[in-house]
Amino acid sequence: MNVNKFEIIDGRRYQALDDTNYVLPNDIDEEDRLDLQHDYMKLGFGGRNFSAPVDALLRRGAKVLDVGCGAGSWVLELAKEYPNSYFVGLDIAPVVPPEKKPDNVEFIEYNVLDGLPYKSNSFDFVYARILLAAFTREQWTEIAIPEYARVCKPGGWVELMEFDEALKGECENVDRLSKAWIDFADSKGLIASPGYDICDFLKQSNYFTNVNYEEKHIPVGPMGSSKVADLGVRDWRDVYRALKLPLSMAMQISSEHYDAIAELASEELMKYGCTWINMRAWGQKIDYDVDQFSIQ
């Protein structure tokens, strides 16, 4: 690992690259958070890891790309469920695989903004989840979506999953942190909640047919079952901790002041609860020439 890629700030490790928008930490605590978030989002969608109609395809055997795979939870879980398929997890940061990595899994360290390092028509299913902190609107429409389409086989599927960063409820400090994220995202040209755009991204690209959209309102805290309540509060407590650097900057407050607000927000979630809106959009690639797109 090239340690020059990272820097330690306030006890957390961050990417130290000029060509990335990503502001979340990259360390063991963040890997644990991503594992928990994976379980929480899956539960919110009724135990389903995807919405595109690819179950039969994966059972027969397919090649699958997970863009921005994070800790690799999605890839590792599906690789066990679908042993006939081959799964590639790609992320800007190195993924530390388990000691007994499945034979049908590989992880690649790569920046999507450089263009995906694969030939056209390489994958049957391309999946990308929670990249709201990675792309500006132009990068979504001019790089990410065209690249997903390029490496997907004609007749294959692309699925995107995002969420509304602003939790819905009557929680003062939760709202303060949601507003701080919106302010920070705006300052960086990011889309604060791209989940509302992903369906249009697929439709307006003209690369896909059979485009569909699914939205789930997932309870956080006492508004849901005990399992959802526990996962939701734990996830958002860790989200607030992970976002400490950018949000404290956006709010122009000290580290200690931010910690106090984040703790109050977590207490509000435990006491009152909120709703977290998650979105999935998926489409089937038509036989369309996307090789005309290239990274300059």
Phi, psi and omega per residue, in radians:
M1 nan 2.366 3.099
N2 -1.491 1.822 -3.051
V3 -1.141 -0.332 3.132
N4 -1.203 -0.203 3.095
K5 -1.308 -0.224 -2.988
F6 -2.193 2.750 3.010
E7 -2.455 2.583 -3.129
I8 -1.723 2.156 3.107
I9 -2.289 2.117 3.095
D10 0.932 0.664 3.075
G11 1.448 0.002 3.116
R12 -1.989 2.599 -3.138
R13 -1.701 2.299 -3.104
Y14 -2.194 2.719 2.991
Q15 -1.085 2.477 3.118
A16 -2.164 0.931 -3.121
L17 -2.003 2.489 -3.120
D18 -1.346 -0.410 -3.005
D19 -1.786 0.620 3.079
T20 -2.431 2.562 3.068
N21 -1.619 -0.114 -2.926
Y22 -1.180 2.285 -3.019
V23 -2.074 -0.048 3.134
L24 -1.443 2.771 3.130
P25 -1.152 2.904 3.006
N26 -2.346 1.538 -3.108
D27 -2.716 -3.081 -3.076
I28 -1.082 -0.713 3.134
D29 -1.065 -0.671 3.139
E30 -1.236 -0.647 3.073
E31 -1.073 -0.730 3.108
D32 -1.116 -0.694 3.122
R33 -1.116 -0.741 -3.130
L34 -1.150 -0.635 3.075
D35 -1.094 -0.783 3.136
L36 -1.139 -0.741 -3.134
Q37 -1.103 -0.641 3.084
H38 -1.013 -0.840 -3.141
D39 -1.092 -0.700 -3.105
Y40 -1.162 -0.808 -3.130
M41 -1.180 -0.669 3.091
K42 -1.067 -0.779 3.110
L43 -1.064 -0.688 3.140
G44 -1.115 -0.466 3.094
F45 -1.759 0.528 3.045
G46 1.200 0.487 3.126
G47 1.480 0.161 -3.106
R48 -1.715 2.296 3.133
N49 -1.500 -0.176 3.114
F50 -2.767 2.866 -3.130
S51 -2.015 -0.362 3.116
A52 -1.095 2.624 -3.095
P53 -1.401 1.185 -3.037
V54 -2.064 0.121 -3.080
D55 -0.993 -0.881 -3.120
A56 -1.095 -0.685 3.110
L57 -1.054 -0.790 -3.119
L58 -1.195 -0.557 3.126
R59 -1.229 -0.629 3.095
R60 -1.227 -0.706 -3.094
G61 2.320 2.053 -3.098
A62 -2.539 2.889 3.047
K63 -1.876 2.201 -2.961
V64 -2.173 2.388 3.085
L65 -2.048 2.203 3.026
D66 -1.862 1.914 -3.093
V67 -1.548 2.199 -3.072
G68 1.258 0.935 -2.950
C69 -1.305 -0.176 3.110
G70 1.063 -2.189 -3.120
A71 -1.375 -0.094 3.093
G72 1.512 0.214 -3.061
S73 -1.045 -0.802 -3.092
W74 -1.107 -0.813 -3.119
V75 -1.080 -0.838 -3.069
L76 -1.155 -0.670 3.140
E77 -1.188 -0.778 -3.126
L78 -1.232 -0.551 3.127
A79 -1.081 -0.605 3.096
K80 -1.301 -0.660 -3.099
E81 -1.278 -0.544 -3.090
Y82 -2.184 1.330 -3.045
P83 -1.173 -0.282 3.120
N84 -1.440 -0.191 -3.133
S85 -1.758 2.807 -3.136
Y86 -2.048 2.280 -2.998
F87 -2.069 2.307 3.092
V88 -2.058 2.148 3.066
G89 -1.824 2.173 -3.098
L90 -2.075 2.323 3.131
D91 -2.643 2.704 -3.139
I92 -1.209 -0.397 3.115
A93 -1.911 2.657 3.129
P94 -1.135 2.418 3.083
V95 -1.719 2.287 3.097
V96 -1.642 1.796 -3.084
P97 -1.290 2.788 3.071
P98 -1.136 2.849 -3.105
E99 -1.018 -0.654 3.131
K100 -1.889 1.257 3.127
K101 -1.213 2.340 3.109
P102 -1.013 2.581 -3.122
D103 -1.156 -0.369 -3.108
N104 -1.691 0.511 -3.136
V105 -2.340 2.447 2.915
E106 -2.472 2.643 3.118
F107 -2.094 2.408 -3.099
I108 -2.181 2.340 3.054
E109 -1.641 2.023 -3.057
Y110 -2.852 2.594 3.094
N111 -1.651 2.038 -3.120
V112 -0.983 -0.549 -3.087
L113 -1.163 -0.226 3.042
D114 -1.539 0.043 -3.060
G115 1.553 2.414 -3.099
L116 -1.153 2.392 -3.021
P117 -1.484 0.843 -3.114
Y118 -2.383 2.690 3.082
K119 -1.207 2.762 3.083
S120 -1.067 2.589 3.071
N121 1.056 0.777 -3.074
S122 -1.703 -0.423 -2.975
F123 -2.175 2.552 3.083
D124 -1.466 -0.482 -3.083
F125 -2.542 2.159 3.094
V126 -2.013 2.195 -3.060
Y127 -2.169 2.391 3.126
A128 -2.501 2.183 -3.009
R129 -2.290 2.364 2.983
I130 0.956 1.113 3.084
L131 -1.971 0.445 -3.112
L132 -1.095 -0.429 3.135
A133 -1.637 0.156 -3.028
A134 -1.903 -0.591 -2.945
F135 -2.171 2.448 2.876
T136 -1.351 2.982 3.126
R137 -1.045 -0.730 3.134
E138 -1.124 -0.664 3.124
Q139 -1.215 -0.592 3.030
W140 -1.033 -0.906 -2.974
T141 -1.482 -0.459 -3.053
E142 -1.780 -0.327 -3.129
I143 -2.150 -1.059 -2.981
A144 -1.066 -1.024 -3.070
I145 -1.094 -0.819 3.098
P146 -1.051 -0.623 3.125
E147 -1.237 -0.704 3.062
Y148 -1.021 -0.778 -3.131
A149 -1.144 -0.693 -3.078
R150 -1.091 -0.781 -3.057
V151 -1.452 -0.195 3.102
C152 -1.425 2.445 3.112
K153 -1.261 2.587 2.992
P154 -0.960 2.288 -3.060
G155 1.540 -0.194 3.075
G156 -1.397 -3.139 -3.018
W157 -2.175 2.539 3.000
V158 -2.120 2.291 3.105
E159 -2.229 2.366 3.093
L160 -2.044 2.487 3.050
M161 -2.345 2.198 3.108
E162 -2.440 -3.088 -3.137
F163 -2.617 2.950 3.050
D164 -1.522 2.027 -3.096
E165 -1.147 -0.434 -3.118
A166 -1.530 1.888 3.082
L167 -1.148 2.557 -3.092
K168 -1.765 2.099 3.133
G169 2.964 -2.988 -3.116
E170 -1.958 1.204 -3.098
C171 -2.271 1.929 -3.005
E172 -1.042 -0.854 -3.061
N173 -1.350 -0.519 2.995
V174 -1.066 -0.764 3.126
D175 -1.120 -0.650 3.123
R176 -1.076 -0.738 -3.136
L177 -1.266 -0.609 3.072
S178 -1.105 -0.769 3.113
K179 -1.103 -0.666 3.128
A180 -1.110 -0.677 3.092
W181 -1.119 -0.755 3.136
I182 -1.057 -0.761 3.127
D183 -1.104 -0.741 -3.142
F184 -1.147 -0.812 -3.137
A185 -1.037 -0.774 3.117
D186 -1.034 -0.686 -3.111
S187 -1.172 -0.408 -3.114
K188 -1.801 -0.003 -3.112
G189 1.349 0.239 3.117
L190 -1.479 2.795 3.028
I191 -1.598 2.037 -3.033
A192 -1.054 -0.680 -3.121
S193 -2.412 1.378 -3.036
P194 -1.252 -0.101 3.130
G195 -0.998 -0.525 3.132
Y196 -1.321 -0.181 -3.084
D197 -1.874 -0.308 -2.915
I198 -1.116 -0.599 3.124
C199 -1.142 -0.759 3.105
D200 -1.156 -0.625 3.082
F201 -0.965 -0.799 -3.123
L202 -1.198 -0.791 -3.099
K203 -1.134 -0.816 -3.025
Q204 -1.319 -0.231 3.103
S205 -1.256 -0.416 -3.097
N206 1.175 0.289 3.091
Y207 -1.676 -0.172 -2.934
F208 -2.280 2.654 2.964
T209 -2.164 3.047 3.132
N210 0.907 0.752 3.139
V211 -1.360 2.288 -3.137
N212 -2.340 2.893 -3.035
Y213 -2.502 2.446 3.092
E214 -2.390 2.387 -3.107
E215 -2.243 2.330 3.122
K216 -2.183 2.366 3.069
H217 -1.756 1.808 -2.990
I218 -1.737 2.190 -3.123
P219 -1.238 2.518 3.051
V220 -2.097 2.120 3.132
G221 1.498 -2.704 -2.944
P222 -1.172 -0.040 3.105
M223 -1.305 -0.197 -3.083
G224 -2.150 -2.950 3.104
S225 -1.156 2.921 -3.097
S226 -1.067 -0.657 3.140
K227 -1.198 -0.791 3.106
V228 -1.106 -0.732 -3.127
A229 -1.022 -0.819 -3.110
D230 -1.128 -0.874 -3.126
L231 -1.101 -0.728 -3.096
G232 -1.099 -0.840 -3.134
V233 -1.146 -0.758 3.131
R234 -1.093 -0.741 -3.135
D235 -1.081 -0.880 -3.075
W236 -1.246 -0.529 3.004
R237 -1.028 -0.772 -3.128
D238 -1.285 -0.553 3.048
V239 -1.052 -0.821 -3.136
Y240 -1.076 -0.667 3.095
R241 -1.159 -0.706 -3.128
A242 -1.176 -0.553 -3.098
L243 -1.583 0.193 -3.062
K244 -0.993 -0.794 -3.081
L245 -1.095 -0.978 -3.112
P246 -1.195 -0.643 -3.072
L247 -1.300 -0.645 3.076
S248 -1.135 -0.594 3.062
M249 -1.163 -0.763 -3.132
A250 -1.140 -0.625 -3.123
M251 -1.483 -0.186 -3.128
Q252 0.967 0.893 3.140
I253 -2.254 2.884 -3.124
S254 -1.303 2.883 3.105
S255 -1.042 -0.720 -3.116
E256 -1.182 -0.707 3.109
H257 -1.107 -0.742 3.122
Y258 -1.084 -0.779 3.139
D259 -0.995 -0.691 -3.130
A260 -1.150 -0.737 3.126
I261 -1.152 -0.751 -3.140
A262 -1.094 -0.674 3.103
E263 -1.148 -0.722 3.094
L264 -1.120 -0.680 3.119
A265 -1.098 -0.757 3.116
S266 -1.105 -0.681 3.100
E267 -1.139 -0.656 3.094
E268 -1.094 -0.718 3.132
L269 -1.119 -0.685 3.129
M270 -1.192 -0.620 -3.051
K271 -1.515 -0.758 -2.999
Y272 -1.931 -0.640 -3.119
G273 1.427 2.823 3.096
C274 -2.543 -3.133 3.060
T275 -2.106 2.384 -3.125
W276 -1.981 2.091 -3.090
I277 -1.632 2.111 3.101
N278 -1.989 2.525 -3.097
M279 -2.276 2.507 2.971
R280 -2.248 2.445 3.028
A281 -2.359 2.461 -3.108
W282 -2.536 2.662 3.139
G283 -2.640 2.776 -3.120
Q284 -1.795 2.231 -3.096
K285 -1.191 2.259 3.060
I286 -1.501 2.964 -3.134
D287 -1.388 1.423 -2.984
Y288 -2.275 2.433 -3.089
D289 -1.357 1.865 3.049
V290 -1.898 0.101 3.097
D291 -1.191 -0.237 3.102
Q292 -1.146 -0.392 3.109
F293 -1.387 2.343 3.066
S294 -2.616 2.593 3.076
I295 -1.383 2.189 -3.140
Q296 -1.410 nan nan
